[in-house]
């Protein structure tokens, strides 16, 4: 646990107060969803590779978000 705290402090992430990280992840999820929706409705050509990429980016951020400790 101490090693993890040391490593995250070096990366500029304070797990004791994760409000900024939580907000950043939520903003990224929202932006990727917006871009994914834009691709889906862009016309006749659908770039399935990019849609899948956005799905994976969204899923990974949601997973990171779910692993953050809740702070009250």
Predicted model as a PDB file, atoms N, CA, C, CB and O in Angstrom, pLDDT in the B-factor column:
MODEL        1                                                                  
ATOM      1  N   UNK A   1       0.833  -1.192   0.000  1.00 48.00           N  
ATOM      2  CA  UNK A   1       0.000   0.000   0.000  1.00 48.00           C  
ATOM      3  C   UNK A   1       0.872   1.248   0.000  1.00 48.00           C  
ATOM      4  CB  UNK A   1      -0.945   0.002   1.212  1.00 48.00           C  
ATOM      5  O   UNK A   1       0.589   2.189  -0.742  1.00 48.00           O  
ATOM      6  N   UNK A   2       1.913   1.282   0.803  1.00 55.00           N  
ATOM      7  CA  UNK A   2       2.788   2.446   0.833  1.00 55.00           C  
ATOM      8  C   UNK A   2       3.500   2.646  -0.497  1.00 55.00           C  
ATOM      9  CB  UNK A   2       3.807   2.307   1.950  1.00 55.00           C  
ATOM     10  O   UNK A   2       3.679   3.778  -0.947  1.00 55.00           O  
ATOM     11  N   UNK A   3       3.905   1.544  -1.126  1.00 59.00           N  
ATOM     12  CA  UNK A   3       4.556   1.641  -2.432  1.00 59.00           C  
ATOM     13  C   UNK A   3       3.595   2.248  -3.452  1.00 59.00           C  
ATOM     14  CB  UNK A   3       5.042   0.250  -2.907  1.00 59.00           C  
ATOM     15  O   UNK A   3       3.982   3.093  -4.258  1.00 59.00           O  
ATOM     16  N   UNK A   4       2.338   1.807  -3.406  1.00 57.00           N  
ATOM     17  CA  UNK A   4       1.347   2.347  -4.335  1.00 57.00           C  
ATOM     18  C   UNK A   4       1.139   3.843  -4.095  1.00 57.00           C  
ATOM     19  CB  UNK A   4       0.011   1.594  -4.193  1.00 57.00           C  
ATOM     20  O   UNK A   4       1.056   4.611  -5.054  1.00 57.00           O  
ATOM     21  N   UNK A   5       1.055   4.263  -2.849  1.00 58.00           N  
ATOM     22  CA  UNK A   5       0.887   5.683  -2.545  1.00 58.00           C  
ATOM     23  C   UNK A   5       2.083   6.485  -3.038  1.00 58.00           C  
ATOM     24  CB  UNK A   5       0.696   5.893  -1.038  1.00 58.00           C  
ATOM     25  O   UNK A   5       1.927   7.583  -3.572  1.00 58.00           O  
ATOM     26  N   UNK A   6       3.294   5.924  -2.854  1.00 57.00           N  
ATOM     27  CA  UNK A   6       4.500   6.615  -3.296  1.00 57.00           C  
ATOM     28  C   UNK A   6       4.489   6.779  -4.819  1.00 57.00           C  
ATOM     29  CB  UNK A   6       5.763   5.846  -2.844  1.00 57.00           C  
ATOM     30  O   UNK A   6       4.806   7.847  -5.341  1.00 57.00           O  
ATOM     31  N   UNK A   7       4.117   5.699  -5.525  1.00 54.00           N  
ATOM     32  CA  UNK A   7       4.093   5.748  -6.983  1.00 54.00           C  
ATOM     33  C   UNK A   7       3.038   6.733  -7.487  1.00 54.00           C  
ATOM     34  CB  UNK A   7       3.829   4.354  -7.554  1.00 54.00           C  
ATOM     35  O   UNK A   7       3.288   7.475  -8.437  1.00 54.00           O  
ATOM     36  N   UNK A   8       1.862   6.744  -6.857  1.00 57.00           N  
ATOM     37  CA  UNK A   8       0.823   7.651  -7.319  1.00 57.00           C  
ATOM     38  C   UNK A   8       1.159   9.094  -6.982  1.00 57.00           C  
ATOM     39  CB  UNK A   8      -0.514   7.272  -6.713  1.00 57.00           C  
ATOM     40  O   UNK A   8       0.790   9.995  -7.734  1.00 57.00           O  
ATOM     41  N   UNK A   9       1.843   9.338  -5.878  1.00 58.00           N  
ATOM     42  CA  UNK A   9       2.279  10.695  -5.552  1.00 58.00           C  
ATOM     43  C   UNK A   9       3.273  11.184  -6.606  1.00 58.00           C  
ATOM     44  CB  UNK A   9       2.916  10.744  -4.136  1.00 58.00           C  
ATOM     45  O   UNK A   9       3.250  12.354  -6.988  1.00 58.00           O  
ATOM     46  N   UNK A  10       4.155  10.278  -7.081  1.00 59.00           N  
ATOM     47  CA  UNK A  10       5.122  10.646  -8.100  1.00 59.00           C  
ATOM     48  C   UNK A  10       4.422  11.020  -9.403  1.00 59.00           C  
ATOM     49  CB  UNK A  10       6.107   9.502  -8.336  1.00 59.00           C  
ATOM     50  O   UNK A  10       4.919  11.850 -10.163  1.00 59.00           O  
ATOM     51  N   UNK A  11       3.269  10.408  -9.658  1.00 61.00           N  
ATOM     52  CA  UNK A  11       2.513  10.698 -10.868  1.00 61.00           C  
ATOM     53  C   UNK A  11       1.606  11.909 -10.692  1.00 61.00           C  
ATOM     54  CB  UNK A  11       1.690   9.492 -11.269  1.00 61.00           C  
ATOM     55  O   UNK A  11       0.931  12.320 -11.636  1.00 61.00           O  
ATOM     56  N   UNK A  12       1.585  12.481  -9.498  1.00 60.00           N  
ATOM     57  CA  UNK A  12       0.753  13.654  -9.250  1.00 60.00           C  
ATOM     58  C   UNK A  12      -0.680  13.312  -8.899  1.00 60.00           C  
ATOM     59  CB  UNK A  12       0.766  14.542 -10.444  1.00 60.00           C  
ATOM     60  O   UNK A  12      -1.565  14.160  -9.011  1.00 60.00           O  
ATOM     61  N   UNK A  13      -0.922  12.069  -8.471  1.00 58.00           N  
ATOM     62  CA  UNK A  13      -2.269  11.640  -8.115  1.00 58.00           C  
ATOM     63  C   UNK A  13      -2.305  11.379  -6.618  1.00 58.00           C  
ATOM     64  CB  UNK A  13      -2.693  10.370  -8.919  1.00 58.00           C  
ATOM     65  O   UNK A  13      -1.532  10.573  -6.100  1.00 58.00           O  
ATOM     66  N   UNK A  14      -3.205  12.062  -5.929  1.00 58.00           N  
ATOM     67  CA  UNK A  14      -3.367  11.868  -4.496  1.00 58.00           C  
ATOM     68  C   UNK A  14      -4.617  11.025  -4.277  1.00 58.00           C  
ATOM     69  CB  UNK A  14      -3.461  13.237  -3.739  1.00 58.00           C  
ATOM     70  O   UNK A  14      -5.734  11.517  -4.434  1.00 58.00           O  
ATOM     71  N   UNK A  15      -4.432   9.754  -3.912  1.00 56.00           N  
ATOM     72  CA  UNK A  15      -5.565   8.868  -3.732  1.00 56.00           C  
ATOM     73  C   UNK A  15      -6.396   9.228  -2.508  1.00 56.00           C  
ATOM     74  CB  UNK A  15      -5.090   7.448  -3.626  1.00 56.00           C  
ATOM     75  O   UNK A  15      -7.546   8.803  -2.393  1.00 56.00           O  
ATOM     76  N   UNK A  16      -5.831   9.999  -1.600  1.00 61.00           N  
ATOM     77  CA  UNK A  16      -6.592  10.418  -0.433  1.00 61.00           C  
ATOM     78  C   UNK A  16      -7.641  11.458  -0.819  1.00 61.00           C  
ATOM     79  CB  UNK A  16      -5.654  10.979   0.644  1.00 61.00           C  
ATOM     80  O   UNK A  16      -8.696  11.523  -0.188  1.00 61.00           O  
ATOM     81  N   UNK A  17      -7.382  12.251  -1.818  1.00 69.00           N  
ATOM     82  CA  UNK A  17      -8.328  13.239  -2.345  1.00 69.00           C  
ATOM     83  C   UNK A  17      -8.359  13.066  -3.855  1.00 69.00           C  
ATOM     84  CB  UNK A  17      -7.926  14.717  -1.942  1.00 69.00           C  
ATOM     85  O   UNK A  17      -7.496  13.586  -4.562  1.00 69.00           O  
ATOM     86  N   UNK A  18      -9.336  12.348  -4.340  1.00 80.00           N  
ATOM     87  CA  UNK A  18      -9.349  12.011  -5.761  1.00 80.00           C  
ATOM     88  C   UNK A  18     -10.413  12.770  -6.550  1.00 80.00           C  
ATOM     89  CB  UNK A  18      -9.564  10.534  -5.927  1.00 80.00           C  
ATOM     90  O   UNK A  18     -10.804  12.344  -7.637  1.00 80.00           O  
ATOM     91  N   UNK A  19     -10.881  13.890  -6.008  1.00 85.00           N  
ATOM     92  CA  UNK A  19     -11.923  14.658  -6.694  1.00 85.00           C  
ATOM     93  C   UNK A  19     -11.497  15.084  -8.099  1.00 85.00           C  
ATOM     94  CB  UNK A  19     -12.286  15.889  -5.873  1.00 85.00           C  
ATOM     95  O   UNK A  19     -12.279  14.974  -9.044  1.00 85.00           O  
ATOM     96  N   UNK A  20     -10.276  15.564  -8.238  1.00 88.00           N  
ATOM     97  CA  UNK A  20      -9.797  16.023  -9.546  1.00 88.00           C  
ATOM     98  C   UNK A  20      -9.688  14.871 -10.538  1.00 88.00           C  
ATOM     99  CB  UNK A  20      -8.441  16.713  -9.401  1.00 88.00           C  
ATOM    100  O   UNK A  20     -10.052  15.011 -11.706  1.00 88.00           O  
ATOM    101  N   UNK A  21      -9.190  13.747 -10.073  1.00 90.00           N  
ATOM    102  CA  UNK A  21      -9.068  12.577 -10.946  1.00 90.00           C  
ATOM    103  C   UNK A  21     -10.450  12.075 -11.348  1.00 90.00           C  
ATOM    104  CB  UNK A  21      -8.271  11.452 -10.246  1.00 90.00           C  
ATOM    105  O   UNK A  21     -10.669  11.730 -12.509  1.00 90.00           O  
ATOM    106  N   UNK A  22     -11.370  12.032 -10.411  1.00 91.00           N  
ATOM    107  CA  UNK A  22     -12.746  11.609 -10.698  1.00 91.00           C  
ATOM    108  C   UNK A  22     -13.372  12.542 -11.751  1.00 91.00           C  
ATOM    109  CB  UNK A  22     -13.605  11.604  -9.390  1.00 91.00           C  
ATOM    110  O   UNK A  22     -13.994  12.075 -12.705  1.00 91.00           O  
ATOM    111  N   UNK A  23     -13.206  13.839 -11.575  1.00 92.00           N  
ATOM    112  CA  UNK A  23     -13.759  14.811 -12.523  1.00 92.00           C  
ATOM    113  C   UNK A  23     -13.124  14.652 -13.900  1.00 92.00           C  
ATOM    114  CB  UNK A  23     -13.546  16.245 -12.009  1.00 92.00           C  
ATOM    115  O   UNK A  23     -13.813  14.748 -14.916  1.00 92.00           O  
ATOM    116  N   UNK A  24     -11.823  14.409 -13.940  1.00 94.00           N  
ATOM    117  CA  UNK A  24     -11.119  14.230 -15.221  1.00 94.00           C  
ATOM    118  C   UNK A  24     -11.631  12.981 -15.939  1.00 94.00           C  
ATOM    119  CB  UNK A  24      -9.584  14.126 -14.994  1.00 94.00           C  
ATOM    120  O   UNK A  24     -11.868  13.017 -17.146  1.00 94.00           O  
ATOM    121  N   UNK A  25     -11.802  11.889 -15.215  1.00 95.00           N  
ATOM    122  CA  UNK A  25     -12.296  10.651 -15.826  1.00 95.00           C  
ATOM    123  C   UNK A  25     -13.721  10.844 -16.350  1.00 95.00           C  
ATOM    124  CB  UNK A  25     -12.253   9.487 -14.806  1.00 95.00           C  
ATOM    125  O   UNK A  25     -14.038  10.397 -17.452  1.00 95.00           O  
ATOM    126  N   UNK A  26     -14.573  11.502 -15.576  1.00 96.00           N  
ATOM    127  CA  UNK A  26     -15.947  11.749 -16.017  1.00 96.00           C  
ATOM    128  C   UNK A  26     -15.976  12.632 -17.264  1.00 96.00           C  
ATOM    129  CB  UNK A  26     -16.759  12.403 -14.890  1.00 96.00           C  
ATOM    130  O   UNK A  26     -16.777  12.400 -18.170  1.00 96.00           O  
ATOM    131  N   UNK A  27     -15.115  13.634 -17.313  1.00 97.00           N  
ATOM    132  CA  UNK A  27     -15.045  14.507 -18.486  1.00 97.00           C  
ATOM    133  C   UNK A  27     -14.573  13.729 -19.712  1.00 97.00           C  
ATOM    134  CB  UNK A  27     -14.105  15.696 -18.217  1.00 97.00           C  
ATOM    135  O   UNK A  27     -15.099  13.926 -20.808  1.00 97.00           O  
ATOM    136  N   UNK A  28     -13.590  12.851 -19.538  1.00 97.00           N  
ATOM    137  CA  UNK A  28     -13.097  12.048 -20.663  1.00 97.00           C  
ATOM    138  C   UNK A  28     -14.175  11.091 -21.148  1.00 97.00           C  
ATOM    139  CB  UNK A  28     -11.834  11.264 -20.261  1.00 97.00           C  
ATOM    140  O   UNK A  28     -14.354  10.925 -22.354  1.00 97.00           O  
ATOM    141  N   UNK A  29     -14.893  10.462 -20.231  1.00 97.00           N  
ATOM    142  CA  UNK A  29     -15.980   9.553 -20.617  1.00 97.00           C  
ATOM    143  C   UNK A  29     -17.016  10.304 -21.436  1.00 97.00           C  
ATOM    144  CB  UNK A  29     -16.639   8.915 -19.369  1.00 97.00           C  
ATOM    145  O   UNK A  29     -17.459   9.830 -22.482  1.00 97.00           O  
ATOM    146  N   UNK A  30     -17.393  11.462 -20.959  1.00 97.00           N  
ATOM    147  CA  UNK A  30     -18.397  12.275 -21.653  1.00 97.00           C  
ATOM    148  C   UNK A  30     -17.925  12.665 -23.060  1.00 97.00           C  
ATOM    149  CB  UNK A  30     -18.712  13.540 -20.835  1.00 97.00           C  
ATOM    150  O   UNK A  30     -18.689  12.581 -24.022  1.00 97.00           O  
ATOM    151  N   UNK A  31     -16.675  13.086 -23.168  1.00 97.00           N  
ATOM    152  CA  UNK A  31     -16.130  13.491 -24.463  1.00 97.00           C  
ATOM    153  C   UNK A  31     -16.042  12.310 -25.434  1.00 97.00           C  
ATOM    154  CB  UNK A  31     -14.747  14.118 -24.278  1.00 97.00           C  
ATOM    155  O   UNK A  31     -16.381  12.448 -26.609  1.00 97.00           O  
ATOM    156  N   UNK A  32     -15.590  11.156 -24.950  1.00 97.00           N  
ATOM    157  CA  UNK A  32     -15.504   9.979 -25.820  1.00 97.00           C  
ATOM    158  C   UNK A  32     -16.893   9.519 -26.259  1.00 97.00           C  
ATOM    159  CB  UNK A  32     -14.773   8.833 -25.101  1.00 97.00           C  
ATOM    160  O   UNK A  32     -17.068   9.078 -27.394  1.00 97.00           O  
ATOM    161  N   UNK A  33     -17.883   9.620 -25.366  1.00 97.00           N  
ATOM    162  CA  UNK A  33     -19.242   9.256 -25.752  1.00 97.00           C  
ATOM    163  C   UNK A  33     -19.769  10.211 -26.826  1.00 97.00           C  
ATOM    164  CB  UNK A  33     -20.172   9.266 -24.521  1.00 97.00           C  
ATOM    165  O   UNK A  33     -20.440   9.789 -27.769  1.00 97.00           O  
ATOM    166  N   UNK A  34     -19.458  11.499 -26.673  1.00 96.00           N  
ATOM    167  CA  UNK A  34     -19.887  12.487 -27.663  1.00 96.00           C  
ATOM    168  C   UNK A  34     -19.266  12.182 -29.026  1.00 96.00           C  
ATOM    169  CB  UNK A  34     -19.506  13.914 -27.207  1.00 96.00           C  
ATOM    170  O   UNK A  34     -19.947  12.217 -30.051  1.00 96.00           O  
ATOM    171  N   UNK A  35     -17.966  11.884 -29.026  1.00 94.00           N  
ATOM    172  CA  UNK A  35     -17.274  11.586 -30.281  1.00 94.00           C  
ATOM    173  C   UNK A  35     -17.796  10.290 -30.902  1.00 94.00           C  
ATOM    174  CB  UNK A  35     -15.757  11.485 -30.044  1.00 94.00           C  
ATOM    175  O   UNK A  35     -17.937  10.194 -32.121  1.00 94.00           O  
ATOM    176  N   UNK A  36     -18.080   9.305 -30.069  1.00 93.00           N  
ATOM    177  CA  UNK A  36     -18.622   8.043 -30.560  1.00 93.00           C  
ATOM    178  C   UNK A  36     -20.002   8.261 -31.188  1.00 93.00           C  
ATOM    179  CB  UNK A  36     -18.707   7.012 -29.417  1.00 93.00           C  
ATOM    180  O   UNK A  36     -20.284   7.727 -32.261  1.00 93.00           O  
ATOM    181  N   UNK A  37     -20.854   9.035 -30.529  1.00 92.00           N  
ATOM    182  CA  UNK A  37     -22.183   9.336 -31.074  1.00 92.00           C  
ATOM    183  C   UNK A  37     -22.081  10.086 -32.392  1.00 92.00           C  
ATOM    184  CB  UNK A  37     -23.000  10.153 -30.072  1.00 92.00           C  
ATOM    185  O   UNK A  37     -22.854   9.832 -33.315  1.00 92.00           O  
ATOM    186  N   UNK A  38     -21.128  11.013 -32.485  1.00 90.00           N  
ATOM    187  CA  UNK A  38     -20.930  11.766 -33.725  1.00 90.00           C  
ATOM    188  C   UNK A  38     -20.519  10.839 -34.868  1.00 90.00           C  
ATOM    189  CB  UNK A  38     -19.868  12.859 -33.525  1.00 90.00           C  
ATOM    190  O   UNK A  38     -20.972  11.004 -36.000  1.00 90.00           O  
ATOM    191  N   UNK A  39     -19.660   9.866 -34.566  1.00 89.00           N  
ATOM    192  CA  UNK A  39     -19.250   8.903 -35.600  1.00 89.00           C  
ATOM    193  C   UNK A  39     -20.428   8.069 -36.080  1.00 89.00           C  
ATOM    194  CB  UNK A  39     -18.147   7.983 -35.067  1.00 89.00           C  
ATOM    195  O   UNK A  39     -20.569   7.807 -37.274  1.00 89.00           O  
ATOM    196  N   UNK A  40     -21.272   7.656 -35.140  1.00 85.00           N  
ATOM    197  CA  UNK A  40     -22.410   6.803 -35.489  1.00 85.00           C  
ATOM    198  C   UNK A  40     -23.415   7.527 -36.374  1.00 85.00           C  
ATOM    199  CB  UNK A  40     -23.102   6.310 -34.229  1.00 85.00           C  
ATOM    200  O   UNK A  40     -24.093   6.903 -37.192  1.00 85.00           O  
ATOM    201  N   UNK A  41     -23.510   8.835 -36.212  1.00 87.00           N  
ATOM    202  CA  UNK A  41     -24.519   9.585 -36.970  1.00 87.00           C  
ATOM    203  C   UNK A  41     -23.904  10.451 -38.071  1.00 87.00           C  
ATOM    204  CB  UNK A  41     -25.326  10.462 -36.028  1.00 87.00           C  
ATOM    205  O   UNK A  41     -24.523  11.412 -38.527  1.00 87.00           O  
ATOM    206  N   UNK A  42     -22.700  10.112 -38.491  1.00 79.00           N  
ATOM    207  CA  UNK A  42     -21.973  10.960 -39.446  1.00 79.00           C  
ATOM    208  C   UNK A  42     -22.369  10.746 -40.899  1.00 79.00           C  
ATOM    209  CB  UNK A  42     -20.507  10.722 -39.308  1.00 79.00           C  
ATOM    210  O   UNK A  42     -21.860  11.438 -41.780  1.00 79.00           O  
ATOM    211  N   UNK A  43     -23.251   9.820 -41.165  1.00 76.00           N  
ATOM    212  CA  UNK A  43     -23.652   9.619 -42.558  1.00 76.00           C  
ATOM    213  C   UNK A  43     -23.601   8.166 -42.957  1.00 76.00           C  
ATOM    214  CB  UNK A  43     -22.774  10.424 -43.479  1.00 76.00           C  
ATOM    215  O   UNK A  43     -23.800   7.277 -42.129  1.00 76.00           O  
ATOM    216  N   UNK A  44     -23.335   7.923 -44.231  1.00 73.00           N  
ATOM    217  CA  UNK A  44     -23.402   6.564 -44.757  1.00 73.00           C  
ATOM    218  C   UNK A  44     -22.194   5.709 -44.362  1.00 73.00           C  
ATOM    219  CB  UNK A  44     -23.517   6.609 -46.260  1.00 73.00           C  
ATOM    220  O   UNK A  44     -22.333   4.502 -44.164  1.00 73.00           O  
ATOM    221  N   UNK A  45     -21.013   6.321 -44.244  1.00 81.00           N  
ATOM    222  CA  UNK A  45     -19.813   5.552 -43.893  1.00 81.00           C  
ATOM    223  C   UNK A  45     -19.678   5.498 -42.375  1.00 81.00           C  
ATOM    224  CB  UNK A  45     -18.536   6.177 -44.536  1.00 81.00           C  
ATOM    225  O   UNK A  45     -19.614   6.535 -41.714  1.00 81.00           O  
ATOM    226  N   UNK A  46     -19.635   4.299 -41.831  1.00 79.00           N  
ATOM    227  CA  UNK A  46     -19.481   4.124 -40.388  1.00 79.00           C  
ATOM    228  C   UNK A  46     -18.120   3.488 -40.129  1.00 79.00           C  
ATOM    229  CB  UNK A  46     -20.636   3.248 -39.791  1.00 79.00           C  
ATOM    230  O   UNK A  46     -17.828   2.398 -40.620  1.00 79.00           O  
ATOM    231  N   UNK A  47     -17.302   4.175 -39.360  1.00 86.00           N  
ATOM    232  CA  UNK A  47     -15.958   3.691 -39.036  1.00 86.00           C  
ATOM    233  C   UNK A  47     -16.047   2.815 -37.781  1.00 86.00           C  
ATOM    234  CB  UNK A  47     -14.959   4.888 -38.821  1.00 86.00           C  
ATOM    235  O   UNK A  47     -15.919   3.303 -36.658  1.00 86.00           O  
ATOM    236  N   UNK A  48     -16.268   1.515 -37.994  1.00 89.00           N  
ATOM    237  CA  UNK A  48     -16.459   0.593 -36.877  1.00 89.00           C  
ATOM    238  C   UNK A  48     -15.209   0.471 -36.008  1.00 89.00           C  
ATOM    239  CB  UNK A  48     -16.856  -0.775 -37.398  1.00 89.00           C  
ATOM    240  O   UNK A  48     -15.310   0.226 -34.806  1.00 89.00           O  
ATOM    241  N   UNK A  49     -14.054   0.639 -36.601  1.00 92.00           N  
ATOM    242  CA  UNK A  49     -12.810   0.561 -35.830  1.00 92.00           C  
ATOM    243  C   UNK A  49     -12.732   1.687 -34.810  1.00 92.00           C  
ATOM    244  CB  UNK A  49     -11.593   0.613 -36.763  1.00 92.00           C  
ATOM    245  O   UNK A  49     -12.378   1.456 -33.654  1.00 92.00           O  
ATOM    246  N   UNK A  50     -13.059   2.890 -35.227  1.00 92.00           N  
ATOM    247  CA  UNK A  50     -13.029   4.023 -34.297  1.00 92.00           C  
ATOM    248  C   UNK A  50     -14.126   3.908 -33.241  1.00 92.00           C  
ATOM    249  CB  UNK A  50     -13.178   5.343 -35.062  1.00 92.00           C  
ATOM    250  O   UNK A  50     -13.905   4.250 -32.079  1.00 92.00           O  
ATOM    251  N   UNK A  51     -15.299   3.432 -33.633  1.00 91.00           N  
ATOM    252  CA  UNK A  51     -16.379   3.236 -32.664  1.00 91.00           C  
ATOM    253  C   UNK A  51     -15.933   2.241 -31.594  1.00 91.00           C  
ATOM    254  CB  UNK A  51     -17.672   2.737 -33.369  1.00 91.00           C  
ATOM    255  O   UNK A  51     -16.173   2.457 -30.406  1.00 91.00           O  
ATOM    256  N   UNK A  52     -15.287   1.159 -32.010  1.00 94.00           N  
ATOM    257  CA  UNK A  52     -14.787   0.163 -31.059  1.00 94.00           C  
ATOM    258  C   UNK A  52     -13.703   0.768 -30.165  1.00 94.00           C  
ATOM    259  CB  UNK A  52     -14.234  -1.071 -31.807  1.00 94.00           C  
ATOM    260  O   UNK A  52     -13.650   0.484 -28.969  1.00 94.00           O  
ATOM    261  N   UNK A  53     -12.857   1.587 -30.739  1.00 95.00           N  
ATOM    262  CA  UNK A  53     -11.814   2.257 -29.950  1.00 95.00           C  
ATOM    263  C   UNK A  53     -12.444   3.123 -28.866  1.00 95.00           C  
ATOM    264  CB  UNK A  53     -10.907   3.118 -30.860  1.00 95.00           C  
ATOM    265  O   UNK A  53     -12.016   3.085 -27.713  1.00 95.00           O  
ATOM    266  N   UNK A  54     -13.457   3.901 -29.232  1.00 96.00           N  
ATOM    267  CA  UNK A  54     -14.132   4.736 -28.237  1.00 96.00           C  
ATOM    268  C   UNK A  54     -14.799   3.886 -27.160  1.00 96.00           C  
ATOM    269  CB  UNK A  54     -15.173   5.633 -28.914  1.00 96.00           C  
ATOM    270  O   UNK A  54     -14.772   4.246 -25.983  1.00 96.00           O  
ATOM    271  N   UNK A  55     -15.396   2.760 -27.552  1.00 96.00           N  
ATOM    272  CA  UNK A  55     -16.009   1.856 -26.563  1.00 96.00           C  
ATOM    273  C   UNK A  55     -14.966   1.388 -25.550  1.00 96.00           C  
ATOM    274  CB  UNK A  55     -16.658   0.632 -27.266  1.00 96.00           C  
ATOM    275  O   UNK A  55     -15.228   1.354 -24.348  1.00 96.00           O  
ATOM    276  N   UNK A  56     -13.794   1.032 -26.041  1.00 97.00           N  
ATOM    277  CA  UNK A  56     -12.730   0.556 -25.163  1.00 97.00           C  
ATOM    278  C   UNK A  56     -12.204   1.671 -24.265  1.00 97.00           C  
ATOM    279  CB  UNK A  56     -11.591  -0.030 -25.988  1.00 97.00           C  
ATOM    280  O   UNK A  56     -11.933   1.443 -23.086  1.00 97.00           O  
ATOM    281  N   UNK A  57     -12.057   2.876 -24.816  1.00 97.00           N  
ATOM    282  CA  UNK A  57     -11.610   4.016 -24.010  1.00 97.00           C  
ATOM    283  C   UNK A  57     -12.613   4.322 -22.903  1.00 97.00           C  
ATOM    284  CB  UNK A  57     -11.406   5.258 -24.896  1.00 97.00           C  
ATOM    285  O   UNK A  57     -12.231   4.576 -21.760  1.00 97.00           O  
ATOM    286  N   UNK A  58     -13.891   4.297 -23.247  1.00 97.00           N  
ATOM    287  CA  UNK A  58     -14.944   4.561 -22.264  1.00 97.00           C  
ATOM    288  C   UNK A  58     -14.939   3.484 -21.188  1.00 97.00           C  
ATOM    289  CB  UNK A  58     -16.326   4.629 -22.947  1.00 97.00           C  
ATOM    290  O   UNK A  58     -15.011   3.795 -19.999  1.00 97.00           O  
ATOM    291  N   UNK A  59     -14.855   2.226 -21.594  1.00 97.00           N  
ATOM    292  CA  UNK A  59     -14.863   1.118 -20.635  1.00 97.00           C  
ATOM    293  C   UNK A  59     -13.671   1.186 -19.682  1.00 97.00           C  
ATOM    294  CB  UNK A  59     -14.858  -0.219 -21.376  1.00 97.00           C  
ATOM    295  O   UNK A  59     -13.814   0.925 -18.487  1.00 97.00           O  
ATOM    296  N   UNK A  60     -12.497   1.535 -20.206  1.00 97.00           N  
ATOM    297  CA  UNK A  60     -11.314   1.596 -19.345  1.00 97.00           C  
ATOM    298  C   UNK A  60     -11.424   2.729 -18.337  1.00 97.00           C  
ATOM    299  CB  UNK A  60     -10.050   1.768 -20.185  1.00 97.00           C  
ATOM    300  O   UNK A  60     -11.008   2.574 -17.189  1.00 97.00           O  
ATOM    301  N   UNK A  61     -11.982   3.878 -18.753  1.00 97.00           N  
ATOM    302  CA  UNK A  61     -12.160   4.995 -17.805  1.00 97.00           C  
ATOM    303  C   UNK A  61     -13.209   4.659 -16.750  1.00 97.00           C  
ATOM    304  CB  UNK A  61     -12.566   6.280 -18.554  1.00 97.00           C  
ATOM    305  O   UNK A  61     -13.053   5.018 -15.583  1.00 97.00           O  
ATOM    306  N   UNK A  62     -14.272   3.975 -17.154  1.00 97.00           N  
ATOM    307  CA  UNK A  62     -15.291   3.553 -16.177  1.00 97.00           C  
ATOM    308  C   UNK A  62     -14.693   2.583 -15.161  1.00 97.00           C  
ATOM    309  CB  UNK A  62     -16.496   2.896 -16.893  1.00 97.00           C  
ATOM    310  O   UNK A  62     -15.008   2.640 -13.973  1.00 97.00           O  
ATOM    311  N   UNK A  63     -13.831   1.698 -15.641  1.00 97.00           N  
ATOM    312  CA  UNK A  63     -13.180   0.752 -14.736  1.00 97.00           C  
ATOM    313  C   UNK A  63     -12.280   1.488 -13.751  1.00 97.00           C  
ATOM    314  CB  UNK A  63     -12.365  -0.283 -15.530  1.00 97.00           C  
ATOM    315  O   UNK A  63     -12.294   1.189 -12.557  1.00 97.00           O  
ATOM    316  N   UNK A  64     -11.496   2.450 -14.241  1.00 95.00           N  
ATOM    317  CA  UNK A  64     -10.649   3.240 -13.346  1.00 95.00           C  
ATOM    318  C   UNK A  64     -11.501   3.984 -12.330  1.00 95.00           C  
ATOM    319  CB  UNK A  64      -9.788   4.233 -14.147  1.00 95.00           C  
ATOM    320  O   UNK A  64     -11.162   4.038 -11.148  1.00 95.00           O  
ATOM    321  N   UNK A  65     -12.598   4.552 -12.789  1.00 93.00           N  
ATOM    322  CA  UNK A  65     -13.492   5.299 -11.926  1.00 93.00           C  
ATOM    323  C   UNK A  65     -14.078   4.407 -10.828  1.00 93.00           C  
ATOM    324  CB  UNK A  65     -14.609   5.928 -12.750  1.00 93.00           C  
ATOM    325  O   UNK A  65     -14.195   4.826  -9.676  1.00 93.00           O  
ATOM    326  N   UNK A  66     -14.436   3.202 -11.187  1.00 93.00           N  
ATOM    327  CA  UNK A  66     -15.042   2.285 -10.212  1.00 93.00           C  
ATOM    328  C   UNK A  66     -14.034   1.829  -9.155  1.00 93.00           C  
ATOM    329  CB  UNK A  66     -15.626   1.066 -10.928  1.00 93.00           C  
ATOM    330  O   UNK A  66     -14.423   1.404  -8.067  1.00 93.00           O  
ATOM    331  N   UNK A  67     -12.758   1.916  -9.473  1.00 91.00           N  
ATOM    332  CA  UNK A  67     -11.726   1.487  -8.519  1.00 91.00           C  
ATOM    333  C   UNK A  67     -11.268   2.593  -7.567  1.00 91.00           C  
ATOM    334  CB  UNK A  67     -10.534   0.965  -9.270  1.00 91.00           C  
ATOM    335  O   UNK A  67     -10.549   2.325  -6.605  1.00 91.00           O  
ATOM    336  N   UNK A  68     -11.681   3.829  -7.832  1.00 88.00           N  
ATOM    337  CA  UNK A  68     -11.308   4.917  -6.949  1.00 88.00           C  
ATOM    338  C   UNK A  68     -12.041   4.787  -5.626  1.00 88.00           C  
ATOM    339  CB  UNK A  68     -11.607   6.271  -7.599  1.00 88.00           C  
ATOM    340  O   UNK A  68     -13.231   4.473  -5.596  1.00 88.00           O  
ATOM    341  N   UNK A  69     -11.333   5.025  -4.538  1.00 82.00           N  
ATOM    342  CA  UNK A  69     -12.024   4.999  -3.246  1.00 82.00           C  
ATOM    343  C   UNK A  69     -13.004   6.172  -3.152  1.00 82.00           C  
ATOM    344  CB  UNK A  69     -11.003   5.049  -2.075  1.00 82.00           C  
ATOM    345  O   UNK A  69     -12.736   7.263  -3.655  1.00 82.00           O  
ATOM    346  N   UNK A  70     -14.128   5.929  -2.507  1.00 74.00           N  
ATOM    347  CA  UNK A  70     -15.119   6.982  -2.315  1.00 74.00           C  
ATOM    348  C   UNK A  70     -14.701   7.867  -1.153  1.00 74.00           C  
ATOM    349  CB  UNK A  70     -16.521   6.383  -2.067  1.00 74.00           C  
ATOM    350  O   UNK A  70     -14.329   7.384  -0.083  1.00 74.00           O  
ATOM    351  N   UNK A  71     -14.769   9.165  -1.382  1.00 65.00           N  
ATOM    352  CA  UNK A  71     -14.384  10.135  -0.355  1.00 65.00           C  
ATOM    353  C   UNK A  71     -15.623  10.926   0.016  1.00 65.00           C  
ATOM    354  CB  UNK A  71     -13.232  11.085  -0.850  1.00 65.00           C  
ATOM    355  O   UNK A  71     -16.340  11.424  -0.852  1.00 65.00           O  
ATOM    356  N   UNK A  72     -15.865  11.035   1.293  1.00 53.00           N  
ATOM    357  CA  UNK A  72     -17.020  11.806   1.773  1.00 53.00           C  
ATOM    358  C   UNK A  72     -16.565  13.028   2.488  1.00 53.00           C  
ATOM    359  CB  UNK A  72     -17.903  10.974   2.686  1.00 53.00           C  
ATOM    360  O   UNK A  72     -17.390  13.807   2.965  1.00 53.00           O  
TER     361      UNK A  72                                                      
ENDMDL                                                                          
END                                                                             
